[in-house]
Amino acid sequence: PPSHLRADLGTWQDGGSGGSGEGGVLSQAVSASEATEMVMSRGLEEWPEFASCVQSALEDLLAAGGLSPEPVNLSGVVVLDESSAQSLQDDYLVTAQIPLAHITDSKAWQWSRRKQGLNSVLRAKLLRCHLQRLGYSCRIVSRYDKKEICAYYLQVELPMPT
């Protein structure tokens, strides 16, 4: 916003928490982008495994594109089936599906990457937002077992060059 309007926007005021913002109150209106940054910053402060989770997601994407630490045997014949032929029309080079949550054998939902701290909807959204800011296309996709949803994935796509 213009500088004369920015003065009207409040900031996060310490609510007796030593400046951490926890328990604070907003003295005036805060823009949506500022509120987004505050929520993201707070979420990332509480997620020490965030960097390794991002790294793992990017490694999965690069591996889907044939860039993996292990040598890839490209001498074999690659079958062009209906699905891969249809993917020629896609607006992305490669895609990777990062597991978010799945149904266990006891029919309970469980976060798939708990060891990386990916254990809440907010954290899944933080990961998605960060990858989108890096230029990747992301969306949440469902996987079905018969007619029931059995898992959710963060689909990360490497866009075609422009």
DSSP file with accessible surface (Angstrom, degrees, kcal/mol):
  #  RESIDUE AA STRUCTURE BP1 BP2  ACC     N-H-->O    O-->H-N    N-H-->O    O-->H-N    TCO  KAPPA ALPHA  PHI   PSI    X-CA   Y-CA   Z-CA
    1    1 A P              0   0   92      0, 0.0     5,-0.1     0, 0.0    30,-0.0   0.000 360.0 360.0 360.0 156.7    0.0    0.0    0.0
    2    2 A P    >>  -     0   0   70      0, 0.0     4,-2.1     0, 0.0     3,-1.1  -0.193 360.0-108.9 -57.2 155.2    1.0    3.6   -0.4
    3    3 A S  H 3> S+     0   0  107      1,-0.3     4,-1.2     2,-0.2     0, 0.0   0.844 117.4  57.4 -61.5 -33.3    3.1    5.1    2.4
    4    4 A H  H 34 S+     0   0  135      1,-0.2    -1,-0.3     2,-0.2     4,-0.2   0.809 113.1  41.0 -70.0 -24.2    0.2    7.3    3.7
    5    5 A L  H X4 S+     0   0   80     -3,-1.1     3,-1.4     2,-0.1     4,-0.5   0.786 103.1  67.7 -88.3 -29.4   -2.0    4.2    4.1
    6    6 A R  H >< S+     0   0  114     -4,-2.1     3,-1.6     1,-0.3    -2,-0.2   0.857  91.0  63.2 -59.3 -33.7    0.8    2.0    5.5
    7    7 A A  T 3< S+     0   0   80     -4,-1.2    -1,-0.3     1,-0.3    -2,-0.1   0.803  98.4  57.0 -62.4 -24.6    0.9    4.2    8.7
    8    8 A D  T <  S+     0   0  104     -3,-1.4     2,-0.5    -4,-0.2    21,-0.4   0.639  86.9  94.0 -81.2 -13.9   -2.7    3.1    9.3
    9    9 A L  S <  S-     0   0   40     -3,-1.6    21,-0.2    -4,-0.5    20,-0.0  -0.679  70.9-141.9 -83.3 127.9   -1.8   -0.6    9.3
   10   10 A G        -     0   0    5     19,-2.1     2,-0.3    -2,-0.5    21,-0.2  -0.205   8.8-139.3 -79.1 173.0   -1.1   -1.9   12.7
   11   11 A T        -     0   0   85     19,-0.1    16,-1.2    14,-0.1     2,-0.3  -0.823  36.6 -75.6-125.3 171.6    1.6   -4.4   13.7
   12   12 A W  E     -A   26   0A 109     -2,-0.3     2,-0.4    14,-0.2    14,-0.2  -0.514  50.7-151.4 -70.5 123.7    1.7   -7.3   16.0
   13   13 A Q  E     -A   25   0A  78     12,-2.0    12,-1.2    -2,-0.3     2,-0.1  -0.833  22.0-104.4-102.9 139.4    1.9   -6.0   19.6
   14   14 A D        -     0   0   89     -2,-0.4     9,-0.1    10,-0.2    10,-0.0  -0.367  25.3-163.2 -62.4 126.9    3.6   -7.9   22.4
   15   15 A G        -     0   0   43      7,-0.3    -1,-0.1    -2,-0.1    -2,-0.0  -0.159  65.9 -72.9-102.5  35.1    1.0   -9.4   24.6
   16   16 A G  S    S+     0   0   73      1,-0.0    -2,-0.1     0, 0.0     7,-0.1   0.691 104.9 116.9  86.5  18.7    3.3  -10.0   27.5
   17   17 A S  S >  S-     0   0   41      5,-0.1     3,-0.7     0, 0.0     5,-0.2   0.173  92.2 -98.2-106.7  16.1    5.2  -12.9   25.8
   18   18 A G  T 3  S-     0   0   73      1,-0.2    -4,-0.0     2,-0.1     0, 0.0   0.777  78.1 -56.9  77.7  21.9    8.6  -11.3   25.6
   19   19 A G  T 3  S+     0   0   58      3,-0.1    -1,-0.2     1,-0.0    -5,-0.0   0.482 106.1 118.4  91.1   2.8    8.2  -10.2   22.0
   20   20 A S  S <  S-     0   0   58     -3,-0.7     3,-0.1     2,-0.2    -2,-0.1   0.676  77.5-125.1 -77.6 -13.8    7.4  -13.6   20.5
   21   21 A G    >   +     0   0    9      1,-0.3     3,-2.1     2,-0.0     2,-0.2   0.198  67.2 133.6  90.9 -20.4    4.0  -12.6   19.3
   22   22 A E  T 3  S+     0   0  122      1,-0.3    -7,-0.3    -5,-0.2    -1,-0.3  -0.487  80.5   8.9 -67.5 128.5    2.3  -15.4   21.2
   23   23 A G  T 3  S+     0   0   63     -2,-0.2    -1,-0.3     1,-0.2    -2,-0.0   0.543 103.0 137.7  78.4   5.5   -0.7  -14.1   23.0
   24   24 A G    <   -     0   0   14     -3,-2.1     2,-0.3    -7,-0.1    -1,-0.2  -0.195  43.5-139.7 -77.6 172.2   -0.2  -10.8   21.3
   25   25 A V  E     -A   13   0A  95    -12,-1.2   -12,-2.0    -3,-0.1     2,-0.6  -0.941  17.2-113.3-130.2 155.0   -3.0   -8.7   19.9
   26   26 A L  E     -A   12   0A  82     -2,-0.3   -14,-0.2   -14,-0.2     3,-0.1  -0.784  19.1-163.8 -88.2 124.9   -3.3   -6.7   16.7
   27   27 A S  S    S-     0   0   67    -16,-1.2     2,-0.3    -2,-0.6    -1,-0.2   0.801  73.8  -2.9 -78.8 -28.6   -3.6   -3.0   17.5
   28   28 A Q  S    S-     0   0  102    -17,-0.3   -19,-0.1    -3,-0.1    -1,-0.1  -0.868 101.0 -52.7-147.0-177.4   -4.9   -2.1   14.0
   29   29 A A        -     0   0   71    -21,-0.4   -19,-2.1    -2,-0.3     2,-0.4  -0.272  46.6-156.9 -64.7 144.9   -5.7   -3.8   10.7
   30   30 A V        -     0   0   29    -21,-0.2   -19,-0.1    -4,-0.1    -1,-0.0  -0.975  22.8-111.1-122.7 138.1   -2.9   -5.9    9.1
   31   31 A S     >  -     0   0   27     -2,-0.4     4,-2.6   -21,-0.2     5,-0.2  -0.254  27.0-114.1 -64.9 158.8   -2.9   -6.6    5.4
   32   32 A A  H  > S+     0   0   79      1,-0.2     4,-2.7     2,-0.2     5,-0.2   0.893 117.4  52.4 -61.4 -40.2   -3.5  -10.2    4.2
   33   33 A S  H  > S+     0   0   82      2,-0.2     4,-2.2     1,-0.2    -1,-0.2   0.897 110.7  47.2 -66.4 -37.3    0.1  -10.5    2.9
   34   34 A E  H  > S+     0   0   52      2,-0.2     4,-2.3     1,-0.2    -2,-0.2   0.918 112.6  49.1 -68.1 -40.6    1.5   -9.4    6.3
   35   35 A A  H  X S+     0   0   36     -4,-2.6     4,-2.6     2,-0.2     5,-0.2   0.912 110.2  52.1 -63.8 -40.7   -0.8  -11.8    8.1
   36   36 A T  H  X S+     0   0   67     -4,-2.7     4,-2.9     1,-0.2     5,-0.2   0.936 109.7  48.4 -59.6 -46.5    0.2  -14.6    5.8
   37   37 A E  H  X S+     0   0   80     -4,-2.2     4,-2.8     1,-0.2    -1,-0.2   0.889 111.1  50.9 -63.1 -38.3    3.9  -13.9    6.5
   38   38 A M  H  X S+     0   0   63     -4,-2.3     4,-2.4     2,-0.2    -1,-0.2   0.934 112.8  45.2 -64.5 -45.4    3.3  -13.8   10.2
   39   39 A V  H  X S+     0   0   79     -4,-2.6     4,-2.6     2,-0.2    -2,-0.2   0.928 115.5  47.3 -64.9 -43.5    1.5  -17.2   10.1
   40   40 A M  H  X S+     0   0   15     -4,-2.9     4,-2.6    -5,-0.2     5,-0.2   0.933 111.9  49.8 -64.5 -44.5    4.1  -18.7    7.9
   41   41 A S  H  X S+     0   0   57     -4,-2.8     4,-2.3    -5,-0.2    -1,-0.2   0.926 112.6  47.1 -59.6 -45.2    7.0  -17.4   10.0
   42   42 A R  H  X S+     0   0   70     -4,-2.4     4,-1.4    -5,-0.2    -1,-0.2   0.926 112.4  49.8 -63.4 -43.9    5.4  -18.8   13.2
   43   43 A G  H  < S+     0   0    6     -4,-2.6    -1,-0.2     1,-0.2    -2,-0.2   0.896 112.3  47.4 -62.6 -38.4    4.7  -22.1   11.5
   44   44 A L  H >< S+     0   0   56     -4,-2.6     3,-1.4     1,-0.2     6,-0.2   0.860 105.8  58.2 -73.9 -33.3    8.3  -22.4   10.3
   45   45 A E  H 3< S+     0   0  135     -4,-2.3    -1,-0.2     1,-0.3    -2,-0.2   0.853 109.6  46.0 -60.2 -33.9    9.7  -21.4   13.7
   46   46 A E  T 3< S+     0   0  105     -4,-1.4    -1,-0.3     1,-0.2    -2,-0.2   0.316 103.0  70.4 -92.7   8.2    7.9  -24.4   15.2
   47   47 A W    X   +     0   0    3     -3,-1.4     3,-1.8     1,-0.1     4,-0.2  -0.696  51.9 171.0-127.6  81.2    9.0  -26.8   12.4
   48   48 A P  T 3  S+     0   0  112      0, 0.0     3,-0.4     0, 0.0     4,-0.2   0.781  78.4  57.3 -64.9 -22.9   12.7  -27.6   12.8
   49   49 A E  T 3> S+     0   0   69      1,-0.2     4,-2.1     2,-0.1     5,-0.2   0.366  74.9 106.4 -87.9   7.0   12.6  -30.3   10.1
   50   50 A F  H <> S+     0   0   27     -3,-1.8     4,-2.6     1,-0.2     5,-0.2   0.912  75.8  50.7 -55.7 -48.9   11.2  -28.0    7.4
   51   51 A A  H  > S+     0   0   74     -3,-0.4     4,-2.6    -4,-0.2    -1,-0.2   0.911 112.0  47.0 -59.8 -41.7   14.4  -27.7    5.4
   52   52 A S  H  > S+     0   0   60     -4,-0.2     4,-2.4     2,-0.2    -1,-0.2   0.859 110.6  53.3 -70.2 -31.1   14.9  -31.5    5.3
   53   53 A C  H  X S+     0   0    0     -4,-2.1     4,-2.2    63,-0.2    -2,-0.2   0.929 111.4  45.2 -67.5 -43.3   11.2  -31.9    4.3
   54   54 A V  H  X S+     0   0   13     -4,-2.6     4,-2.6     2,-0.2     5,-0.2   0.940 113.0  51.3 -63.0 -46.2   11.6  -29.5    1.4
   55   55 A Q  H  X S+     0   0  105     -4,-2.6     4,-2.5    -5,-0.2    -2,-0.2   0.919 110.0  49.2 -57.8 -44.1   14.9  -31.1    0.4
   56   56 A S  H  X S+     0   0   21     -4,-2.4     4,-2.3     2,-0.2    -1,-0.2   0.911 110.3  50.5 -63.4 -42.3   13.3  -34.5    0.4
   57   57 A A  H  X S+     0   0    0     -4,-2.2     4,-2.0     1,-0.2    -2,-0.2   0.925 112.3  46.8 -62.3 -43.1   10.4  -33.3   -1.8
   58   58 A L  H  X S+     0   0   29     -4,-2.6     4,-2.8     1,-0.2     5,-0.2   0.881 109.9  53.4 -68.7 -36.0   12.8  -31.7   -4.3
   59   59 A E  H  X S+     0   0  103     -4,-2.5     4,-2.6    -5,-0.2    -1,-0.2   0.909 108.1  51.2 -63.1 -40.2   14.9  -34.9   -4.4
   60   60 A D  H  X S+     0   0   57     -4,-2.3     4,-1.9     2,-0.2    -2,-0.2   0.914 111.7  47.5 -61.3 -42.3   11.7  -36.9   -5.1
   61   61 A L  H  X S+     0   0    2     -4,-2.0     4,-1.1     2,-0.2    -2,-0.2   0.934 113.1  46.7 -66.5 -45.6   10.9  -34.5   -8.0
   62   62 A L  H  <>S+     0   0   76     -4,-2.8     5,-2.9     1,-0.2     3,-0.3   0.890 110.4  53.4 -64.8 -38.0   14.4  -34.6   -9.4
   63   63 A A  H ><5S+     0   0   47     -4,-2.6     3,-1.9     1,-0.2    -1,-0.2   0.895 103.9  56.4 -63.5 -37.0   14.5  -38.4   -9.2
   64   64 A A  H 3<5S+     0   0   54     -4,-1.9    -1,-0.2     1,-0.3    -2,-0.2   0.814 106.6  51.5 -64.0 -25.8   11.2  -38.5  -11.1
   65   65 A G  T 3<5S-     0   0   41     -4,-1.1    -1,-0.3    -3,-0.3    -2,-0.2   0.299 128.2 -99.1 -92.2   8.1   13.0  -36.6  -13.8
   66   66 A G  T < 5S+     0   0   40     -3,-1.9     2,-1.0     1,-0.2    -3,-0.2   0.524  88.2 122.6  90.3   4.9   15.9  -39.1  -13.9
   67   67 A L      < +     0   0  119     -5,-2.9    -1,-0.2    -6,-0.2    -2,-0.2  -0.765  34.9 137.7-102.1  89.3   18.3  -37.1  -11.7
   68   68 A S        -     0   0   41     -2,-1.0     4,-0.1     2,-0.3    -8,-0.0  -0.910  65.1-113.8-129.5 159.4   19.0  -39.4   -8.8
   69   69 A P  S    S+     0   0  124      0, 0.0    -1,-0.1     0, 0.0     3,-0.0   0.858 100.9  71.9 -61.1 -33.1   22.2  -40.3   -6.9
   70   70 A E  S    S-     0   0  131      1,-0.1    -2,-0.3    -3,-0.0     2,-0.0  -0.616 100.4-102.1 -82.6 142.0   22.1  -43.9   -8.3
   71   71 A P        -     0   0  132      0, 0.0     2,-0.5     0, 0.0    -1,-0.1  -0.359  34.2-135.4 -62.4 138.9   22.9  -44.3  -12.0
   72   72 A V        -     0   0   71     -6,-0.2     2,-0.9    -4,-0.1     0, 0.0  -0.852   9.5-132.4 -99.4 129.4   19.8  -44.7  -14.1
   73   73 A N        +     0   0  125     -2,-0.5     3,-0.3     1,-0.2    -1,-0.0  -0.713  33.4 166.8 -83.1 106.9   19.9  -47.5  -16.7
   74   74 A L        +     0   0  143     -2,-0.9    -1,-0.2     1,-0.2     4,-0.1   0.310  54.3  90.1-101.6   7.8   18.5  -45.8  -19.9
   75   75 A S        +     0   0  104      2,-0.1    -1,-0.2     0, 0.0     3,-0.1   0.722  69.8  88.2 -78.7 -20.0   19.6  -48.6  -22.2
   76   76 A G  S    S-     0   0   46     -3,-0.3     2,-0.4     1,-0.1     0, 0.0  -0.224  92.0 -91.8 -74.5 166.3   16.4  -50.5  -21.9
   77   77 A V        -     0   0  142      1,-0.0     2,-0.6    -2,-0.0    -1,-0.1  -0.653  34.8-143.5 -79.7 129.6   13.3  -49.9  -24.1
   78   78 A V        -     0   0  128     -2,-0.4     2,-0.3    -4,-0.1    -4,-0.0  -0.866  16.4-135.0 -96.0 121.1   10.9  -47.4  -22.6
   79   79 A V        -     0   0  114     -2,-0.6     2,-0.9     1,-0.1     5,-0.1  -0.592   6.4-147.2 -78.4 132.6    7.3  -48.4  -23.3
   80   80 A L        +     0   0  121     -2,-0.3     2,-0.1     4,-0.1    -1,-0.1  -0.868  28.9 175.2-100.1 100.3    5.1  -45.6  -24.5
   81   81 A D     >  -     0   0   86     -2,-0.9     4,-2.6     1,-0.1     5,-0.2  -0.397  47.7 -90.3 -97.0-179.2    1.7  -46.5  -23.0
   82   82 A E  H  > S+     0   0  166      1,-0.2     4,-2.4     2,-0.2     5,-0.2   0.911 124.8  49.8 -59.7 -41.8   -1.6  -44.6  -23.2
   83   83 A S  H  > S+     0   0   86      1,-0.2     4,-1.7     2,-0.2    -1,-0.2   0.934 113.8  43.6 -65.1 -46.6   -0.9  -42.7  -19.9
   84   84 A S  H  4 S+     0   0   35      2,-0.2     4,-0.5     1,-0.2    -1,-0.2   0.870 113.1  52.8 -69.8 -33.4    2.7  -41.7  -20.9
   85   85 A A  H >< S+     0   0   39     -4,-2.6     3,-1.2     1,-0.2     4,-0.2   0.920 108.7  50.1 -65.3 -40.9    1.5  -40.7  -24.4
   86   86 A Q  H >< S+     0   0  134     -4,-2.4     3,-1.9     1,-0.2     4,-0.2   0.864 100.1  65.2 -65.2 -32.0   -1.2  -38.5  -22.9
   87   87 A S  G >< S+     0   0   53     -4,-1.7     3,-1.5     1,-0.3    -1,-0.2   0.681  81.0  79.7 -67.8 -13.7    1.4  -36.9  -20.6
   88   88 A L  G <  S+     0   0  123     -3,-1.2    -1,-0.3    -4,-0.5    -2,-0.2   0.763  91.0  54.0 -61.8 -22.0    3.0  -35.4  -23.7
   89   89 A Q  G <  S+     0   0  160     -3,-1.9    -1,-0.3    -4,-0.2    -2,-0.2   0.558  86.1 113.2 -87.2  -9.4    0.2  -32.8  -23.6
   90   90 A D  S <  S-     0   0   50     -3,-1.5    -3,-0.0    -4,-0.2     0, 0.0  -0.206  70.3-131.5 -65.4 155.9    1.0  -31.8  -19.9
   91   91 A D  S    S+     0   0  139     69,-0.0    69,-1.7    68,-0.0     2,-0.3   0.098  85.4  67.3 -92.7  19.0    2.3  -28.4  -19.1
   92   92 A Y  E    S-B  159   0B  45     67,-0.3     3,-0.1    -5,-0.2    -2,-0.1  -0.965  71.7-138.7-137.9 154.7    5.1  -29.8  -16.9
   93   93 A L  E    S-     0   0B  98     65,-3.2     2,-0.3    -2,-0.3    -1,-0.1   0.941  83.4  -7.0 -75.8 -54.1    8.2  -31.9  -17.5
   94   94 A V  E     -B  158   0B  33     64,-0.6    64,-2.8     2,-0.0     2,-0.3  -0.949  60.8-153.2-140.5 163.9    7.9  -34.3  -14.5
   95   95 A T  E     -B  157   0B  46     -2,-0.3     2,-0.4    62,-0.2    62,-0.2  -0.973   3.5-165.9-138.6 149.3    5.8  -34.7  -11.4
   96   96 A A  E     -B  156   0B  10     60,-2.5    60,-3.0    -2,-0.3     2,-0.6  -0.988  15.0-140.7-133.3 144.4    6.3  -36.3   -8.0
   97   97 A Q  E     -B  155   0B  68     -2,-0.4    58,-0.2    58,-0.2    -2,-0.0  -0.936  12.4-157.8-109.7 116.3    3.7  -37.2   -5.5
   98   98 A I  E     -B  154   0B   0     56,-3.1    56,-2.8    -2,-0.6     2,-0.1  -0.823  24.5-121.3 -93.3 117.5    4.8  -36.4   -1.9
   99   99 A P  E     +B  153   0B  35      0, 0.0    54,-0.2     0, 0.0     3,-0.1  -0.371  38.4 166.9 -61.9 132.0    2.8  -38.6    0.6
  100  100 A L  E     -     0   0B   8     52,-2.7    12,-2.9     1,-0.4    13,-0.6   0.761  61.1 -10.0-107.8 -56.4    0.8  -36.5    3.1
  101  101 A A  E     -BC 152 111B  12     51,-1.5    51,-2.8    10,-0.3    -1,-0.4  -0.990  59.5-178.7-148.4 152.2   -1.7  -38.8    4.8
  102  102 A H  E     -BC 151 110B  60      8,-2.4     8,-2.3    -2,-0.3     2,-0.4  -0.964  33.3-101.3-148.6 162.1   -3.0  -42.3    4.4
  103  103 A I  E     - C   0 109B  48     47,-2.4     6,-0.2    -2,-0.3     2,-0.1  -0.741  38.9-142.5 -85.5 130.5   -5.4  -44.8    5.9
  104  104 A T    >   -     0   0   24      4,-2.8     3,-2.1    -2,-0.4    -1,-0.0  -0.318  31.9 -95.0 -84.2 174.9   -3.7  -47.4    8.1
  105  105 A D  T 3  S+     0   0  169      1,-0.3    -1,-0.1     2,-0.1    -2,-0.0   0.800 128.2  57.5 -59.7 -28.1   -4.7  -51.1    8.3
  106  106 A S  T 3  S-     0   0   95      2,-0.1    -1,-0.3     1,-0.0     3,-0.1   0.260 120.5-111.5 -87.8  12.6   -6.8  -50.1   11.3
  107  107 A K  S <  S+     0   0  160     -3,-2.1     2,-0.3     1,-0.2    -2,-0.1   0.748  75.8 130.7  66.9  26.1   -8.7  -47.6    9.1
  108  108 A A        -     0   0   47     -6,-0.0    -4,-2.8     2,-0.0    -1,-0.2  -0.854  61.4-113.7-106.6 146.9   -7.4  -44.6   10.9
  109  109 A W  E     -C  103   0B 125     -2,-0.3     2,-0.3    -6,-0.2    -6,-0.2  -0.573  37.5-178.8 -77.4 141.5   -5.8  -41.6    9.1
  110  110 A Q  E     -C  102   0B  63     -8,-2.3    -8,-2.4    -2,-0.2     2,-0.3  -0.999  32.4-111.4-142.0 140.4   -2.1  -41.1    9.7
  111  111 A W  E >   -C  101   0B  71     -2,-0.3     3,-0.6   -10,-0.2   -10,-0.3  -0.547  24.9-148.1 -69.7 135.3    0.3  -38.5    8.5
  112  112 A S  T 3  S+     0   0   37    -12,-2.9     3,-0.2    -2,-0.3   -11,-0.2   0.758  89.1  38.8 -81.0 -26.6    2.8  -40.1    6.1
  113  113 A R  B > > +E  118   0C  37      5,-0.6     5,-1.9   -13,-0.6     3,-1.1  -0.310  66.1 140.1-122.0  51.9    5.9  -38.0    6.9
  114  114 A R  G X 5 +     0   0  120     -3,-0.6     3,-2.2     1,-0.3    -1,-0.2   0.858  68.7  62.9 -62.1 -35.6    5.7  -37.5   10.6
  115  115 A K  G 3 5S+     0   0  197      1,-0.3    -1,-0.3    -3,-0.2    -2,-0.1   0.769 103.9  49.1 -64.2 -23.3    9.5  -38.0   11.0
  116  116 A Q  G < 5S-     0   0   40     -3,-1.1    -1,-0.3     2,-0.1   -63,-0.2   0.253 122.6-108.1 -95.9   9.7   10.0  -34.9    8.9
  117  117 A G  T < 5S+     0   0    2     -3,-2.2     2,-1.7     1,-0.2    -3,-0.2   0.547  76.0 138.4  78.3   6.4    7.5  -33.0   11.0
  118  118 A L  B   < +E  113   0C   0     -5,-1.9    -5,-0.6     1,-0.2    -1,-0.2  -0.620  25.6 125.7 -84.8  84.2    4.8  -33.0    8.3
  119  119 A N        +     0   0   71     -2,-1.7     2,-0.3    -5,-0.1    -1,-0.2   0.045  52.8  50.1-137.2  25.2    2.0  -33.7   10.7
  120  120 A S  S  > S-     0   0   37      1,-0.1     4,-2.1    -3,-0.1     5,-0.2  -0.987  77.4-113.2-157.7 160.6   -0.7  -31.0   10.3
  121  121 A V  H  > S+     0   0   90     -2,-0.3     4,-2.5     1,-0.2     5,-0.2   0.914 117.0  54.4 -61.4 -42.0   -2.8  -29.4    7.6
  122  122 A L  H  > S+     0   0   82      1,-0.2     4,-2.5     2,-0.2    -1,-0.2   0.931 108.3  48.2 -60.5 -43.4   -1.0  -26.1    8.2
  123  123 A R  H  > S+     0   0   40      2,-0.2     4,-2.4     1,-0.2    -1,-0.2   0.893 109.6  52.4 -66.8 -37.4    2.4  -27.6    7.7
  124  124 A A  H  X S+     0   0    9     -4,-2.1     4,-2.4     1,-0.2    -1,-0.2   0.921 111.7  47.3 -62.4 -39.4    1.3  -29.3    4.5
  125  125 A K  H  X S+     0   0  135     -4,-2.5     4,-2.9     2,-0.2    -2,-0.2   0.880 109.3  53.4 -69.2 -37.3    0.1  -25.9    3.3
  126  126 A L  H  X S+     0   0    5     -4,-2.5     4,-2.5     2,-0.2    -2,-0.2   0.920 110.3  47.6 -62.5 -42.7    3.4  -24.3    4.4
  127  127 A L  H  X S+     0   0    0     -4,-2.4     4,-2.5     2,-0.2     5,-0.2   0.946 113.4  47.9 -62.6 -47.0    5.3  -26.8    2.3
  128  128 A R  H  X S+     0   0   84     -4,-2.4     4,-2.4     1,-0.2    -2,-0.2   0.939 112.7  48.4 -59.5 -47.5    3.0  -26.3   -0.7
  129  129 A C  H  X S+     0   0   36     -4,-2.9     4,-2.4     1,-0.2    -1,-0.2   0.919 111.3  50.0 -60.7 -43.8    3.3  -22.5   -0.4
  130  130 A H  H  X S+     0   0   56     -4,-2.5     4,-1.3     1,-0.2    -1,-0.2   0.932 111.7  47.5 -62.9 -45.6    7.1  -22.6   -0.1
  131  131 A L  H  <>S+     0   0    0     -4,-2.5     5,-2.3     1,-0.2     4,-0.2   0.890 111.4  51.5 -64.7 -36.6    7.4  -24.9   -3.2
  132  132 A Q  H ><5S+     0   0   81     -4,-2.4     3,-1.6     1,-0.2    -1,-0.2   0.901 106.0  54.2 -67.1 -37.6    5.1  -22.6   -5.2
  133  133 A R  H 3<5S+     0   0  135     -4,-2.4    -1,-0.2     1,-0.3    -2,-0.2   0.805 104.0  56.5 -64.3 -28.2    7.2  -19.6   -4.2
  134  134 A L  T 3<5S-     0   0   93     -4,-1.3    -1,-0.3    -5,-0.2    -2,-0.2   0.498 128.8 -99.8 -79.7  -5.1   10.2  -21.5   -5.7
  135  135 A G  T < 5S+     0   0   47     -3,-1.6     2,-0.2     1,-0.3    -3,-0.2   0.450  79.8 131.3 103.7   2.2    8.3  -21.8   -9.0
  136  136 A Y      < -     0   0   53     -5,-2.3     2,-0.4    22,-0.1    -1,-0.3  -0.605  56.4-124.8 -85.5 148.5    6.9  -25.3   -8.7
  137  137 A S  E     -D  157   0B  52     20,-1.9    20,-3.2    -2,-0.2     2,-0.3  -0.783  35.8-177.5 -88.7 136.6    3.3  -26.1   -9.4
  138  138 A C  E     +D  156   0B  10     -2,-0.4     2,-0.3    18,-0.2    18,-0.2  -0.984  13.6 160.9-137.5 147.7    1.6  -27.9   -6.6
  139  139 A R  E     -D  155   0B 118     16,-1.7    16,-3.4    -2,-0.3     2,-0.5  -0.974  38.6-109.7-157.4 158.5   -1.8  -29.4   -5.8
  140  140 A I  E     -D  154   0B  74     -2,-0.3     2,-0.3    14,-0.2    14,-0.2  -0.793  37.2-172.7 -91.9 130.2   -3.3  -31.9   -3.4
  141  141 A V  E     -D  153   0B  19     12,-2.7    12,-2.7    -2,-0.5     2,-0.3  -0.921  14.5-136.2-123.7 152.9   -4.4  -35.1   -5.1
  142  142 A S  E     -D  152   0B  48     -2,-0.3     2,-0.4    10,-0.2    10,-0.2  -0.790   7.5-150.9-104.8 148.1   -6.4  -38.1   -3.7
  143  143 A R  E     -D  151   0B 109      8,-2.6     7,-3.1    -2,-0.3     8,-1.4  -0.965  17.1-148.0-116.7 138.6   -5.6  -41.7   -4.2
  144  144 A Y  E     -D  149   0B 134     -2,-0.4     2,-0.6     5,-0.3     5,-0.2  -0.816  16.2-159.5-111.1 145.5   -8.5  -44.2   -4.2
  145  145 A D  E >  S-D  148   0B  92      3,-3.0     3,-1.9    -2,-0.3     2,-0.5  -0.972  82.0 -45.0-117.2 106.2   -8.7  -47.8   -3.1
  146  146 A K  T 3  S-     0   0  189     -2,-0.6    -2,-0.1     1,-0.2     0, 0.0  -0.563 125.1 -26.8  63.1-115.1  -11.8  -49.0   -4.9
  147  147 A K  T 3  S+     0   0  194     -2,-0.5     2,-0.3    -3,-0.1    -1,-0.2   0.447 121.6  89.5-107.4   0.5  -14.3  -46.2   -4.3
  148  148 A E  E <  S- D   0 145B 146     -3,-1.9    -3,-3.0     1,-0.0     2,-0.3  -0.771  80.7-115.6-101.8 141.6  -12.8  -44.9   -1.0
  149  149 A I  E     + D   0 144B  48     -2,-0.3    -5,-0.3    -5,-0.2     3,-0.1  -0.578  36.3 171.7 -70.4 129.7  -10.1  -42.3   -0.6
  150  150 A C  E     +     0   0B  33     -7,-3.1   -47,-2.4    -2,-0.3     2,-0.3   0.528  58.0  11.1-117.9 -10.6   -7.1  -44.0    1.0
  151  151 A A  E     -BD 102 143B   6     -8,-1.4    -8,-2.6   -49,-0.2     2,-0.4  -0.987  54.3-142.2-163.6 156.6   -4.4  -41.3    0.7
  152  152 A Y  E     -BD 101 142B  81    -51,-2.8   -52,-2.7    -2,-0.3   -51,-1.5  -0.975  21.7-172.1-123.4 140.4   -3.6  -37.7    0.0
  153  153 A Y  E     -BD  99 141B  38    -12,-2.7   -12,-2.7    -2,-0.4     2,-0.8  -0.951  27.3-129.4-129.5 149.9   -0.5  -36.5   -1.8
  154  154 A L  E     -BD  98 140B   0    -56,-2.8   -56,-3.1    -2,-0.3     2,-0.6  -0.901  30.0-151.0 -93.7 110.4    1.1  -33.2   -2.5
  155  155 A Q  E     -BD  97 139B  11    -16,-3.4   -16,-1.7    -2,-0.8     2,-0.5  -0.797  11.5-166.3 -87.9 120.1    1.7  -33.4   -6.3
  156  156 A V  E     -BD  96 138B   0    -60,-3.0   -60,-2.5    -2,-0.6     2,-0.4  -0.930   4.2-164.4-110.0 128.4    4.7  -31.2   -7.2
  157  157 A E  E     -BD  95 137B  21    -20,-3.2   -20,-1.9    -2,-0.5   -62,-0.2  -0.931  18.8-139.6-120.0 136.5    5.2  -30.5  -10.9
  158  158 A L  E     -B   94   0B  53    -64,-2.8   -65,-3.2    -2,-0.4   -64,-0.6  -0.849  35.4-130.9 -90.4 111.0    8.3  -29.1  -12.6
  159  159 A P  E     -B   92   0B  49      0, 0.0   -67,-0.3     0, 0.0     3,-0.1  -0.237  20.0-101.3 -67.3 154.2    6.9  -26.6  -15.1
  160  160 A M        -     0   0   81    -69,-1.7   -69,-0.0     1,-0.1     2,-0.0  -0.414  47.0 -99.8 -64.5 145.1    7.9  -26.6  -18.8
  161  161 A P              0   0  108      0, 0.0    -1,-0.1     0, 0.0    -3,-0.0  -0.388 360.0 360.0 -66.0 150.1   10.4  -23.9  -19.7
  162  162 A T              0   0  194     -3,-0.1     0, 0.0    -2,-0.0     0, 0.0  -0.575 360.0 360.0-102.4 360.0    9.0  -20.8  -21.2
